[in-house]
Amino acid sequence: MLSEIDEAIDQLTIQPSLVHLPLKLAFSNEDYLELETKSFKLIYRLEKQYITIVMILYQKQSVVKSVSARLFH
């Protein structure tokens, strides 16, 4: 499982904006991107010089519920 995450991170470093789903969270002014693997979703932001991975979720987890839980706890 960790190798799948490592491969996704390697892919992000090479092509950070290639064929990833844009994700607009209603309560945020920032643009997030979502990279899906077989088992995981990586939620991230592109910064000027780097990529910030915000969350790594299992495929079946809800992004909105996870972000809400993180913000309010």
N, C-alpha and C positions, 0 to 999 in steps of 0.2 A: 504494500500500500504506500509506503513512503517513497518508493521508487516512482510511483505514478505521480505523486506530488512534485518530486524532484524534476521529472521530465516536463511537467507543466511549467514549472518555474524557469527551467532552461528555455523552453519555447517562448516564454514572456520576455526573457532577456534578449532573445534574437529578434523577435517580431512582436513587440508589445501591442500593436493595434490591428493585427491581422485576424480577421474573421472571428471576432469575439462579440458577444452580444452586449449592446449597451444596456445599462441598467439605471433607470431613473427612480430614485427613492423619493417618495412624495414629501418627506420631511427634511430633505437635504437639498442644498443649492449646488452641490458638487456632482460631477458626472462620474459614475462608476462603470466599470466594465466587468463582465463575467466570462470566465473561461471554464468550460465544462470538460471534465474528463469522464472516463467510464464510471468512476465511483465518487468523484468530488466536484465541487464548484469552488473556484477561486474568485473572490470578489476583490477587485483592485482599482486603484486610481493611477493615472499617468501624471507624474510631476514633471517639472522641466528637465531634471537630470536623472531621475530615478523612478522606479515603480514602487508603490506602496500597496502591499497585500493587506487588505483590511480583514478578511475572514477566509477561512477554509471550512467548507461545510460538506457533509455527505450529500449525495445527489437528492435524496428524499427530503432533506430539511428545507423549510421555507426560509427564503432570504429575508423577507419582511418580518416574519416572527423572530428570527434570530437577531436581526438588527434592533428591533424594538426591545427585546429582552436585554440586549447588551446596553442599550442606552438608558433603560429605566431601572437597572439593578446595579 
